[in-house]
Amino acid sequence: MSEPGKIVANPGSTLGEALGALIEREVNLLVRPVAEDNGCVYVTAGRPNPRTGQPTKLLLQDAAGNQFNVDAVIANQRMQPLVLIESKYIRYKKHNRDKGSWICTAHYSLRRTFPTIRKSIAVLAGSWSGSSKAMLNSFDVTLFEVGFAEIIRILADYGIDFAWQEKERDRAMRAWLNWTELSDYQYNEIARRLCSTIESALRESLNVTLSPDTSRKV
């Protein structure tokens, strides 16, 4: 997943991005079979670029023409969105409002544009303040949390000290270098352990939302 021993300019940020990507990938692995078991389509990227063949960003456009890059969408067979899903990792609470506000704005606007949307979900990993979570709840976003303390505890089992302070670059660099030495099996194991606390509730929530027997608001 990461080149062993690779020195980077910002080890704390780079490790955070790698961890966030790992959690998002695990969320996709958990959600996809639930969507497909309910006869739906799970989408995590836009159509491939015709020149490169690489997937593009997953963009949904609201009625005003604004495009929002969402992490994943569960759609019906007519490709109408049913569930919007975000997976966001934050280490420092000072970044809460930016990411939290974006989810609120994007999901609210898209729900107004697409009446087929039944639920907004956000998997929040790391340090999220009570006020940010309250704001997301007020916009009808269902939250699933992977707490910062749990991340520290699990990574410590793999020799990674994740509890550095913001200015402790040397400590962050050691954590990053230790991270790059892990095997793919260990990365996958970390992802499974981090998401194990939300797995059951996330599956249940989606099954209820996608079930044809669930009554809908009119």
mmCIF file of the C-alpha atoms, coordinates in Angstrom:
data_MODEL
# 
_entry.id   MODEL 
# 
loop_
_atom_site.group_PDB 
_atom_site.id 
_atom_site.type_symbol 
_atom_site.label_atom_id 
_atom_site.label_alt_id 
_atom_site.label_comp_id 
_atom_site.label_asym_id 
_atom_site.label_entity_id 
_atom_site.label_seq_id 
_atom_site.pdbx_PDB_ins_code 
_atom_site.Cartn_x 
_atom_site.Cartn_y 
_atom_site.Cartn_z 
_atom_site.occupancy 
_atom_site.B_iso_or_equiv 
_atom_site.pdbx_formal_charge 
_atom_site.auth_seq_id 
_atom_site.auth_comp_id 
_atom_site.auth_asym_id 
_atom_site.auth_atom_id 
_atom_site.pdbx_PDB_model_num 
ATOM 1   C CA . MET A 1 1   ? 0.000   0.000  0.000   1.00 0.00 ? 1   MET A CA 1 
ATOM 2   C CA . SER A 1 2   ? 2.890   2.368  0.830   1.00 0.00 ? 2   SER A CA 1 
ATOM 3   C CA . GLU A 1 3   ? 6.518   2.222  -0.300  1.00 0.00 ? 3   GLU A CA 1 
ATOM 4   C CA . PRO A 1 4   ? 8.575   0.963  2.693   1.00 0.00 ? 4   PRO A CA 1 
ATOM 5   C CA . GLY A 1 5   ? 10.804  3.641  4.229   1.00 0.00 ? 5   GLY A CA 1 
ATOM 6   C CA . LYS A 1 6   ? 9.620   6.414  1.921   1.00 0.00 ? 6   LYS A CA 1 
ATOM 7   C CA . ILE A 1 7   ? 10.342  9.861  3.390   1.00 0.00 ? 7   ILE A CA 1 
ATOM 8   C CA . VAL A 1 8   ? 7.528   12.370 2.871   1.00 0.00 ? 8   VAL A CA 1 
ATOM 9   C CA . ALA A 1 9   ? 7.296   16.103 3.510   1.00 0.00 ? 9   ALA A CA 1 
ATOM 10  C CA . ASN A 1 10  ? 4.270   15.900 5.806   1.00 0.00 ? 10  ASN A CA 1 
ATOM 11  C CA . PRO A 1 11  ? 4.207   12.479 7.479   1.00 0.00 ? 11  PRO A CA 1 
ATOM 12  C CA . GLY A 1 12  ? 1.252   13.205 9.751   1.00 0.00 ? 12  GLY A CA 1 
ATOM 13  C CA . SER A 1 13  ? -0.977  14.323 6.903   1.00 0.00 ? 13  SER A CA 1 
ATOM 14  C CA . THR A 1 14  ? 0.221   11.521 4.621   1.00 0.00 ? 14  THR A CA 1 
ATOM 15  C CA . LEU A 1 15  ? -0.485  8.865  7.242   1.00 0.00 ? 15  LEU A CA 1 
ATOM 16  C CA . GLY A 1 16  ? -3.883  10.421 7.913   1.00 0.00 ? 16  GLY A CA 1 
ATOM 17  C CA . GLU A 1 17  ? -4.753  10.279 4.215   1.00 0.00 ? 17  GLU A CA 1 
ATOM 18  C CA . ALA A 1 18  ? -3.652  6.651  4.019   1.00 0.00 ? 18  ALA A CA 1 
ATOM 19  C CA . LEU A 1 19  ? -5.713  5.757  7.068   1.00 0.00 ? 19  LEU A CA 1 
ATOM 20  C CA . GLY A 1 20  ? -8.756  7.608  5.748   1.00 0.00 ? 20  GLY A CA 1 
ATOM 21  C CA . ALA A 1 21  ? -8.481  5.800  2.410   1.00 0.00 ? 21  ALA A CA 1 
ATOM 22  C CA . LEU A 1 22  ? -8.203  2.469  4.227   1.00 0.00 ? 22  LEU A CA 1 
ATOM 23  C CA . ILE A 1 23  ? -11.373 3.131  6.233   1.00 0.00 ? 23  ILE A CA 1 
ATOM 24  C CA . GLU A 1 24  ? -13.266 4.311  3.148   1.00 0.00 ? 24  GLU A CA 1 
ATOM 25  C CA . ARG A 1 25  ? -12.264 1.149  1.283   1.00 0.00 ? 25  ARG A CA 1 
ATOM 26  C CA . GLU A 1 26  ? -13.472 -1.029 4.160   1.00 0.00 ? 26  GLU A CA 1 
ATOM 27  C CA . VAL A 1 27  ? -16.781 0.849  4.291   1.00 0.00 ? 27  VAL A CA 1 
ATOM 28  C CA . ASN A 1 28  ? -17.193 0.122  0.579   1.00 0.00 ? 28  ASN A CA 1 
ATOM 29  C CA . LEU A 1 29  ? -16.496 -3.572 1.183   1.00 0.00 ? 29  LEU A CA 1 
ATOM 30  C CA . LEU A 1 30  ? -19.147 -3.632 3.911   1.00 0.00 ? 30  LEU A CA 1 
ATOM 31  C CA . VAL A 1 31  ? -21.813 -1.686 2.054   1.00 0.00 ? 31  VAL A CA 1 
ATOM 32  C CA . ARG A 1 32  ? -21.562 -3.115 -1.471  1.00 0.00 ? 32  ARG A CA 1 
ATOM 33  C CA . PRO A 1 33  ? -22.957 -6.601 -0.654  1.00 0.00 ? 33  PRO A CA 1 
ATOM 34  C CA . VAL A 1 34  ? -25.810 -5.066 1.360   1.00 0.00 ? 34  VAL A CA 1 
ATOM 35  C CA . ALA A 1 35  ? -26.755 -2.885 -1.596  1.00 0.00 ? 35  ALA A CA 1 
ATOM 36  C CA . GLU A 1 36  ? -26.546 -5.757 -4.064  1.00 0.00 ? 36  GLU A CA 1 
ATOM 37  C CA . ASP A 1 37  ? -28.491 -8.133 -1.796  1.00 0.00 ? 37  ASP A CA 1 
ATOM 38  C CA . ASN A 1 38  ? -31.299 -5.572 -1.900  1.00 0.00 ? 38  ASN A CA 1 
ATOM 39  C CA . GLY A 1 39  ? -31.265 -5.414 -5.697  1.00 0.00 ? 39  GLY A CA 1 
ATOM 40  C CA . CYS A 1 40  ? -29.429 -2.094 -5.816  1.00 0.00 ? 40  CYS A CA 1 
ATOM 41  C CA . VAL A 1 41  ? -26.266 -0.761 -7.446  1.00 0.00 ? 41  VAL A CA 1 
ATOM 42  C CA . TYR A 1 42  ? -23.306 0.518  -5.420  1.00 0.00 ? 42  TYR A CA 1 
ATOM 43  C CA . VAL A 1 43  ? -21.389 3.335  -7.091  1.00 0.00 ? 43  VAL A CA 1 
ATOM 44  C CA . THR A 1 44  ? -18.065 4.761  -5.890  1.00 0.00 ? 44  THR A CA 1 
ATOM 45  C CA . ALA A 1 45  ? -16.739 6.490  -9.025  1.00 0.00 ? 45  ALA A CA 1 
ATOM 46  C CA . GLY A 1 46  ? -17.899 8.241  -12.157 1.00 0.00 ? 46  GLY A CA 1 
ATOM 47  C CA . ARG A 1 47  ? -17.686 6.876  -15.673 1.00 0.00 ? 47  ARG A CA 1 
ATOM 48  C CA . PRO A 1 48  ? -14.156 6.009  -16.875 1.00 0.00 ? 48  PRO A CA 1 
ATOM 49  C CA . ASN A 1 49  ? -12.227 8.737  -18.647 1.00 0.00 ? 49  ASN A CA 1 
ATOM 50  C CA . PRO A 1 50  ? -12.504 7.885  -22.375 1.00 0.00 ? 50  PRO A CA 1 
ATOM 51  C CA . ARG A 1 51  ? -8.826  8.717  -22.956 1.00 0.00 ? 51  ARG A CA 1 
ATOM 52  C CA . THR A 1 52  ? -7.189  7.073  -19.946 1.00 0.00 ? 52  THR A CA 1 
ATOM 53  C CA . GLY A 1 53  ? -9.757  4.476  -18.942 1.00 0.00 ? 53  GLY A CA 1 
ATOM 54  C CA . GLN A 1 54  ? -9.355  5.606  -15.335 1.00 0.00 ? 54  GLN A CA 1 
ATOM 55  C CA . PRO A 1 55  ? -12.452 6.166  -13.171 1.00 0.00 ? 55  PRO A CA 1 
ATOM 56  C CA . THR A 1 56  ? -13.496 9.764  -12.621 1.00 0.00 ? 56  THR A CA 1 
ATOM 57  C CA . LYS A 1 57  ? -14.906 11.489 -9.547  1.00 0.00 ? 57  LYS A CA 1 
ATOM 58  C CA . LEU A 1 58  ? -18.436 10.557 -8.546  1.00 0.00 ? 58  LEU A CA 1 
ATOM 59  C CA . LEU A 1 59  ? -20.305 13.809 -9.145  1.00 0.00 ? 59  LEU A CA 1 
ATOM 60  C CA . LEU A 1 60  ? -23.985 14.468 -8.493  1.00 0.00 ? 60  LEU A CA 1 
ATOM 61  C CA . GLN A 1 61  ? -25.547 17.700 -9.712  1.00 0.00 ? 61  GLN A CA 1 
ATOM 62  C CA . ASP A 1 62  ? -28.293 19.555 -7.888  1.00 0.00 ? 62  ASP A CA 1 
ATOM 63  C CA . ALA A 1 63  ? -31.150 21.524 -9.415  1.00 0.00 ? 63  ALA A CA 1 
ATOM 64  C CA . ALA A 1 64  ? -29.062 24.714 -9.424  1.00 0.00 ? 64  ALA A CA 1 
ATOM 65  C CA . GLY A 1 65  ? -26.276 23.089 -11.438 1.00 0.00 ? 65  GLY A CA 1 
ATOM 66  C CA . ASN A 1 66  ? -23.864 22.683 -8.517  1.00 0.00 ? 66  ASN A CA 1 
ATOM 67  C CA . GLN A 1 67  ? -21.808 19.486 -8.641  1.00 0.00 ? 67  GLN A CA 1 
ATOM 68  C CA . PHE A 1 68  ? -20.908 17.577 -5.483  1.00 0.00 ? 68  PHE A CA 1 
ATOM 69  C CA . ASN A 1 69  ? -18.200 14.918 -5.295  1.00 0.00 ? 69  ASN A CA 1 
ATOM 70  C CA . VAL A 1 70  ? -19.705 12.311 -2.968  1.00 0.00 ? 70  VAL A CA 1 
ATOM 71  C CA . ASP A 1 71  ? -17.858 9.219  -1.760  1.00 0.00 ? 71  ASP A CA 1 
ATOM 72  C CA . ALA A 1 72  ? -20.493 6.636  -2.652  1.00 0.00 ? 72  ALA A CA 1 
ATOM 73  C CA . VAL A 1 73  ? -24.110 6.245  -3.708  1.00 0.00 ? 73  VAL A CA 1 
ATOM 74  C CA . ILE A 1 74  ? -26.536 3.360  -3.509  1.00 0.00 ? 74  ILE A CA 1 
ATOM 75  C CA . ALA A 1 75  ? -28.843 3.573  -6.520  1.00 0.00 ? 75  ALA A CA 1 
ATOM 76  C CA . ASN A 1 76  ? -31.787 1.568  -7.784  1.00 0.00 ? 76  ASN A CA 1 
ATOM 77  C CA . GLN A 1 77  ? -31.735 -0.302 -11.084 1.00 0.00 ? 77  GLN A CA 1 
ATOM 78  C CA . ARG A 1 78  ? -32.821 2.891  -12.857 1.00 0.00 ? 78  ARG A CA 1 
ATOM 79  C CA . MET A 1 79  ? -29.698 4.552  -11.400 1.00 0.00 ? 79  MET A CA 1 
ATOM 80  C CA . GLN A 1 80  ? -31.742 6.876  -9.214  1.00 0.00 ? 80  GLN A CA 1 
ATOM 81  C CA . PRO A 1 81  ? -29.889 7.654  -5.955  1.00 0.00 ? 81  PRO A CA 1 
ATOM 82  C CA . LEU A 1 82  ? -31.316 6.091  -2.791  1.00 0.00 ? 82  LEU A CA 1 
ATOM 83  C CA . VAL A 1 83  ? -28.547 6.549  -0.197  1.00 0.00 ? 83  VAL A CA 1 
ATOM 84  C CA . LEU A 1 84  ? -25.654 9.029  -0.046  1.00 0.00 ? 84  LEU A CA 1 
ATOM 85  C CA . ILE A 1 85  ? -22.567 7.827  1.835   1.00 0.00 ? 85  ILE A CA 1 
ATOM 86  C CA . GLU A 1 86  ? -19.545 9.772  3.048   1.00 0.00 ? 86  GLU A CA 1 
ATOM 87  C CA . SER A 1 87  ? -16.480 8.427  4.860   1.00 0.00 ? 87  SER A CA 1 
ATOM 88  C CA . LYS A 1 88  ? -14.469 11.218 6.486   1.00 0.00 ? 88  LYS A CA 1 
ATOM 89  C CA . TYR A 1 89  ? -11.365 11.036 8.675   1.00 0.00 ? 89  TYR A CA 1 
ATOM 90  C CA . ILE A 1 90  ? -10.217 14.073 10.671  1.00 0.00 ? 90  ILE A CA 1 
ATOM 91  C CA . ARG A 1 91  ? -7.373  14.218 13.187  1.00 0.00 ? 91  ARG A CA 1 
ATOM 92  C CA . TYR A 1 92  ? -7.886  17.757 14.489  1.00 0.00 ? 92  TYR A CA 1 
ATOM 93  C CA . LYS A 1 93  ? -11.228 19.221 15.517  1.00 0.00 ? 93  LYS A CA 1 
ATOM 94  C CA . LYS A 1 94  ? -10.319 22.560 13.909  1.00 0.00 ? 94  LYS A CA 1 
ATOM 95  C CA . HIS A 1 95  ? -11.151 20.965 10.541  1.00 0.00 ? 95  HIS A CA 1 
ATOM 96  C CA . ASN A 1 96  ? -14.575 19.714 11.682  1.00 0.00 ? 96  ASN A CA 1 
ATOM 97  C CA . ARG A 1 97  ? -16.642 22.631 10.531  1.00 0.00 ? 97  ARG A CA 1 
ATOM 98  C CA . ASP A 1 98  ? -15.326 22.639 6.955   1.00 0.00 ? 98  ASP A CA 1 
ATOM 99  C CA . LYS A 1 99  ? -15.976 18.962 6.298   1.00 0.00 ? 99  LYS A CA 1 
ATOM 100 C CA . GLY A 1 100 ? -19.126 18.822 8.388   1.00 0.00 ? 100 GLY A CA 1 
ATOM 101 C CA . SER A 1 101 ? -20.643 21.874 6.699   1.00 0.00 ? 101 SER A CA 1 
ATOM 102 C CA . TRP A 1 102 ? -19.826 20.460 3.275   1.00 0.00 ? 102 TRP A CA 1 
ATOM 103 C CA . ILE A 1 103 ? -21.700 17.231 4.017   1.00 0.00 ? 103 ILE A CA 1 
ATOM 104 C CA . CYS A 1 104 ? -24.705 19.172 5.327   1.00 0.00 ? 104 CYS A CA 1 
ATOM 105 C CA . THR A 1 105 ? -24.835 21.498 2.325   1.00 0.00 ? 105 THR A CA 1 
ATOM 106 C CA . ALA A 1 106 ? -24.228 18.832 -0.312  1.00 0.00 ? 106 ALA A CA 1 
ATOM 107 C CA . HIS A 1 107 ? -26.597 16.203 1.043   1.00 0.00 ? 107 HIS A CA 1 
ATOM 108 C CA . TYR A 1 108 ? -29.385 18.670 1.799   1.00 0.00 ? 108 TYR A CA 1 
ATOM 109 C CA . SER A 1 109 ? -29.209 20.112 -1.707  1.00 0.00 ? 109 SER A CA 1 
ATOM 110 C CA . LEU A 1 110 ? -29.073 16.682 -3.356  1.00 0.00 ? 110 LEU A CA 1 
ATOM 111 C CA . ARG A 1 111 ? -31.996 15.373 -1.299  1.00 0.00 ? 111 ARG A CA 1 
ATOM 112 C CA . ARG A 1 112 ? -34.065 18.334 -2.476  1.00 0.00 ? 112 ARG A CA 1 
ATOM 113 C CA . THR A 1 113 ? -33.090 17.586 -6.075  1.00 0.00 ? 113 THR A CA 1 
ATOM 114 C CA . PHE A 1 114 ? -33.574 13.804 -5.963  1.00 0.00 ? 114 PHE A CA 1 
ATOM 115 C CA . PRO A 1 115 ? -36.781 12.780 -4.143  1.00 0.00 ? 115 PRO A CA 1 
ATOM 116 C CA . THR A 1 116 ? -35.675 9.142  -4.430  1.00 0.00 ? 116 THR A CA 1 
ATOM 117 C CA . ILE A 1 117 ? -32.947 9.676  -1.791  1.00 0.00 ? 117 ILE A CA 1 
ATOM 118 C CA . ARG A 1 118 ? -34.005 7.942  1.422   1.00 0.00 ? 118 ARG A CA 1 
ATOM 119 C CA . LYS A 1 119 ? -30.970 8.422  3.656   1.00 0.00 ? 119 LYS A CA 1 
ATOM 120 C CA . SER A 1 120 ? -27.717 10.309 4.154   1.00 0.00 ? 120 SER A CA 1 
ATOM 121 C CA . ILE A 1 121 ? -24.922 8.463  5.947   1.00 0.00 ? 121 ILE A CA 1 
ATOM 122 C CA . ALA A 1 122 ? -21.583 9.724  7.244   1.00 0.00 ? 122 ALA A CA 1 
ATOM 123 C CA . VAL A 1 123 ? -18.902 7.445  8.682   1.00 0.00 ? 123 VAL A CA 1 
ATOM 124 C CA . LEU A 1 124 ? -16.879 9.777  10.898  1.00 0.00 ? 124 LEU A CA 1 
ATOM 125 C CA . ALA A 1 125 ? -13.396 8.616  11.867  1.00 0.00 ? 125 ALA A CA 1 
ATOM 126 C CA . GLY A 1 126 ? -11.012 10.449 14.180  1.00 0.00 ? 126 GLY A CA 1 
ATOM 127 C CA . SER A 1 127 ? -11.747 13.590 16.215  1.00 0.00 ? 127 SER A CA 1 
ATOM 128 C CA . TRP A 1 128 ? -15.226 14.991 15.658  1.00 0.00 ? 128 TRP A CA 1 
ATOM 129 C CA . SER A 1 129 ? -16.679 17.521 18.090  1.00 0.00 ? 129 SER A CA 1 
ATOM 130 C CA . GLY A 1 130 ? -20.088 17.231 19.670  1.00 0.00 ? 130 GLY A CA 1 
ATOM 131 C CA . SER A 1 131 ? -21.208 20.450 17.961  1.00 0.00 ? 131 SER A CA 1 
ATOM 132 C CA . SER A 1 132 ? -20.212 19.159 14.512  1.00 0.00 ? 132 SER A CA 1 
ATOM 133 C CA . LYS A 1 133 ? -22.057 15.892 15.087  1.00 0.00 ? 133 LYS A CA 1 
ATOM 134 C CA . ALA A 1 134 ? -25.102 17.813 16.311  1.00 0.00 ? 134 ALA A CA 1 
ATOM 135 C CA . MET A 1 135 ? -25.012 19.933 13.160  1.00 0.00 ? 135 MET A CA 1 
ATOM 136 C CA . LEU A 1 136 ? -24.890 16.827 10.960  1.00 0.00 ? 136 LEU A CA 1 
ATOM 137 C CA . ASN A 1 137 ? -27.750 15.253 12.891  1.00 0.00 ? 137 ASN A CA 1 
ATOM 138 C CA . SER A 1 138 ? -29.811 18.426 12.449  1.00 0.00 ? 138 SER A CA 1 
ATOM 139 C CA . PHE A 1 139 ? -29.465 17.949 8.679   1.00 0.00 ? 139 PHE A CA 1 
ATOM 140 C CA . ASP A 1 140 ? -30.786 14.389 8.990   1.00 0.00 ? 140 ASP A CA 1 
ATOM 141 C CA . VAL A 1 141 ? -27.415 12.724 8.401   1.00 0.00 ? 141 VAL A CA 1 
ATOM 142 C CA . THR A 1 142 ? -27.101 9.318  10.089  1.00 0.00 ? 142 THR A CA 1 
ATOM 143 C CA . LEU A 1 143 ? -23.717 8.987  11.807  1.00 0.00 ? 143 LEU A CA 1 
ATOM 144 C CA . PHE A 1 144 ? -21.441 6.006  12.431  1.00 0.00 ? 144 PHE A CA 1 
ATOM 145 C CA . GLU A 1 145 ? -18.286 6.731  14.419  1.00 0.00 ? 145 GLU A CA 1 
ATOM 146 C CA . VAL A 1 146 ? -14.781 5.282  14.580  1.00 0.00 ? 146 VAL A CA 1 
ATOM 147 C CA . GLY A 1 147 ? -13.314 7.192  17.518  1.00 0.00 ? 147 GLY A CA 1 
ATOM 148 C CA . PHE A 1 148 ? -9.805  8.621  17.713  1.00 0.00 ? 148 PHE A CA 1 
ATOM 149 C CA . ALA A 1 149 ? -8.993  6.723  20.913  1.00 0.00 ? 149 ALA A CA 1 
ATOM 150 C CA . GLU A 1 150 ? -9.928  3.468  19.197  1.00 0.00 ? 150 GLU A CA 1 
ATOM 151 C CA . ILE A 1 151 ? -7.671  4.310  16.253  1.00 0.00 ? 151 ILE A CA 1 
ATOM 152 C CA . ILE A 1 152 ? -4.752  4.975  18.623  1.00 0.00 ? 152 ILE A CA 1 
ATOM 153 C CA . ARG A 1 153 ? -5.378  1.709  20.475  1.00 0.00 ? 153 ARG A CA 1 
ATOM 154 C CA . ILE A 1 154 ? -5.576  -0.457 17.359  1.00 0.00 ? 154 ILE A CA 1 
ATOM 155 C CA . LEU A 1 155 ? -2.575  1.084  15.597  1.00 0.00 ? 155 LEU A CA 1 
ATOM 156 C CA . ALA A 1 156 ? -0.477  0.609  18.749  1.00 0.00 ? 156 ALA A CA 1 
ATOM 157 C CA . ASP A 1 157 ? -0.915  -3.146 18.280  1.00 0.00 ? 157 ASP A CA 1 
ATOM 158 C CA . TYR A 1 158 ? 1.050   -2.776 15.029  1.00 0.00 ? 158 TYR A CA 1 
ATOM 159 C CA . GLY A 1 159 ? 3.877   -0.713 16.497  1.00 0.00 ? 159 GLY A CA 1 
ATOM 160 C CA . ILE A 1 160 ? 2.480   2.623  15.361  1.00 0.00 ? 160 ILE A CA 1 
ATOM 161 C CA . ASP A 1 161 ? 2.379   5.489  17.867  1.00 0.00 ? 161 ASP A CA 1 
ATOM 162 C CA . PHE A 1 162 ? -0.546  7.531  16.578  1.00 0.00 ? 162 PHE A CA 1 
ATOM 163 C CA . ALA A 1 163 ? -0.853  9.812  19.620  1.00 0.00 ? 163 ALA A CA 1 
ATOM 164 C CA . TRP A 1 164 ? 1.577   12.528 18.557  1.00 0.00 ? 164 TRP A CA 1 
ATOM 165 C CA . GLN A 1 165 ? 0.784   16.213 19.056  1.00 0.00 ? 165 GLN A CA 1 
ATOM 166 C CA . GLU A 1 166 ? 0.375   18.583 16.123  1.00 0.00 ? 166 GLU A CA 1 
ATOM 167 C CA . LYS A 1 167 ? 3.960   19.942 16.215  1.00 0.00 ? 167 LYS A CA 1 
ATOM 168 C CA . GLU A 1 168 ? 5.696   16.602 16.888  1.00 0.00 ? 168 GLU A CA 1 
ATOM 169 C CA . ARG A 1 169 ? 6.958   15.970 13.373  1.00 0.00 ? 169 ARG A CA 1 
ATOM 170 C CA . ASP A 1 170 ? 9.648   13.460 14.373  1.00 0.00 ? 170 ASP A CA 1 
ATOM 171 C CA . ARG A 1 171 ? 7.105   11.338 16.192  1.00 0.00 ? 171 ARG A CA 1 
ATOM 172 C CA . ALA A 1 172 ? 4.747   11.523 13.226  1.00 0.00 ? 172 ALA A CA 1 
ATOM 173 C CA . MET A 1 173 ? 7.591   10.534 10.884  1.00 0.00 ? 173 MET A CA 1 
ATOM 174 C CA . ARG A 1 174 ? 8.371   7.444  12.967  1.00 0.00 ? 174 ARG A CA 1 
ATOM 175 C CA . ALA A 1 175 ? 4.708   6.488  12.874  1.00 0.00 ? 175 ALA A CA 1 
ATOM 176 C CA . TRP A 1 176 ? 4.623   6.952  9.103   1.00 0.00 ? 176 TRP A CA 1 
ATOM 177 C CA . LEU A 1 177 ? 7.772   4.880  8.518   1.00 0.00 ? 177 LEU A CA 1 
ATOM 178 C CA . ASN A 1 178 ? 6.411   2.087  10.704  1.00 0.00 ? 178 ASN A CA 1 
ATOM 179 C CA . TRP A 1 179 ? 3.177   2.246  8.723   1.00 0.00 ? 179 TRP A CA 1 
ATOM 180 C CA . THR A 1 180 ? 5.023   1.771  5.433   1.00 0.00 ? 180 THR A CA 1 
ATOM 181 C CA . GLU A 1 181 ? 6.595   -1.431 6.774   1.00 0.00 ? 181 GLU A CA 1 
ATOM 182 C CA . LEU A 1 182 ? 3.239   -3.155 7.292   1.00 0.00 ? 182 LEU A CA 1 
ATOM 183 C CA . SER A 1 183 ? 2.028   -5.872 4.939   1.00 0.00 ? 183 SER A CA 1 
ATOM 184 C CA . ASP A 1 184 ? -1.159  -5.757 2.872   1.00 0.00 ? 184 ASP A CA 1 
ATOM 185 C CA . TYR A 1 185 ? -2.590  -8.372 5.216   1.00 0.00 ? 185 TYR A CA 1 
ATOM 186 C CA . GLN A 1 186 ? -1.967  -6.062 8.177   1.00 0.00 ? 186 GLN A CA 1 
ATOM 187 C CA . TYR A 1 187 ? -3.524  -3.076 6.391   1.00 0.00 ? 187 TYR A CA 1 
ATOM 188 C CA . ASN A 1 188 ? -6.634  -5.145 5.712   1.00 0.00 ? 188 ASN A CA 1 
ATOM 189 C CA . GLU A 1 189 ? -6.700  -6.394 9.296   1.00 0.00 ? 189 GLU A CA 1 
ATOM 190 C CA . ILE A 1 190 ? -6.457  -2.844 10.637  1.00 0.00 ? 190 ILE A CA 1 
ATOM 191 C CA . ALA A 1 191 ? -9.325  -1.748 8.402   1.00 0.00 ? 191 ALA A CA 1 
ATOM 192 C CA . ARG A 1 192 ? -11.528 -4.621 9.548   1.00 0.00 ? 192 ARG A CA 1 
ATOM 193 C CA . ARG A 1 193 ? -10.792 -3.936 13.212  1.00 0.00 ? 193 ARG A CA 1 
ATOM 194 C CA . LEU A 1 194 ? -11.437 -0.208 12.885  1.00 0.00 ? 194 LEU A CA 1 
ATOM 195 C CA . CYS A 1 195 ? -14.821 -0.749 11.244  1.00 0.00 ? 195 CYS A CA 1 
ATOM 196 C CA . SER A 1 196 ? -15.885 -3.746 13.324  1.00 0.00 ? 196 SER A CA 1 
ATOM 197 C CA . THR A 1 197 ? -17.657 -1.525 15.862  1.00 0.00 ? 197 THR A CA 1 
ATOM 198 C CA . ILE A 1 198 ? -19.939 0.021  13.215  1.00 0.00 ? 198 ILE A CA 1 
ATOM 199 C CA . GLU A 1 199 ? -20.362 -2.957 10.878  1.00 0.00 ? 199 GLU A CA 1 
ATOM 200 C CA . SER A 1 200 ? -23.506 -4.466 12.387  1.00 0.00 ? 200 SER A CA 1 
ATOM 201 C CA . ALA A 1 201 ? -25.351 -1.171 12.887  1.00 0.00 ? 201 ALA A CA 1 
ATOM 202 C CA . LEU A 1 202 ? -24.394 0.054  9.406   1.00 0.00 ? 202 LEU A CA 1 
ATOM 203 C CA . ARG A 1 203 ? -25.663 -3.110 7.728   1.00 0.00 ? 203 ARG A CA 1 
ATOM 204 C CA . GLU A 1 204 ? -28.894 -3.053 9.726   1.00 0.00 ? 204 GLU A CA 1 
ATOM 205 C CA . SER A 1 205 ? -29.541 0.611  8.949   1.00 0.00 ? 205 SER A CA 1 
ATOM 206 C CA . LEU A 1 206 ? -29.061 0.029  5.230   1.00 0.00 ? 206 LEU A CA 1 
ATOM 207 C CA . ASN A 1 207 ? -31.191 -3.110 5.151   1.00 0.00 ? 207 ASN A CA 1 
ATOM 208 C CA . VAL A 1 208 ? -34.059 -1.237 6.799   1.00 0.00 ? 208 VAL A CA 1 
ATOM 209 C CA . THR A 1 209 ? -33.661 1.737  4.453   1.00 0.00 ? 209 THR A CA 1 
ATOM 210 C CA . LEU A 1 210 ? -33.511 -0.385 1.302   1.00 0.00 ? 210 LEU A CA 1 
ATOM 211 C CA . SER A 1 211 ? -36.248 -2.838 2.257   1.00 0.00 ? 211 SER A CA 1 
ATOM 212 C CA . PRO A 1 212 ? -39.423 -2.515 0.153   1.00 0.00 ? 212 PRO A CA 1 
ATOM 213 C CA . ASP A 1 213 ? -41.381 -3.132 3.361   1.00 0.00 ? 213 ASP A CA 1 
ATOM 214 C CA . THR A 1 214 ? -40.144 0.079  4.997   1.00 0.00 ? 214 THR A CA 1 
ATOM 215 C CA . SER A 1 215 ? -42.728 2.859  4.892   1.00 0.00 ? 215 SER A CA 1 
ATOM 216 C CA . ARG A 1 216 ? -41.638 6.140  3.300   1.00 0.00 ? 216 ARG A CA 1 
ATOM 217 C CA . LYS A 1 217 ? -42.323 9.715  4.261   1.00 0.00 ? 217 LYS A CA 1 
ATOM 218 C CA . VAL A 1 218 ? -44.640 11.473 1.830   1.00 0.00 ? 218 VAL A CA 1 
# 
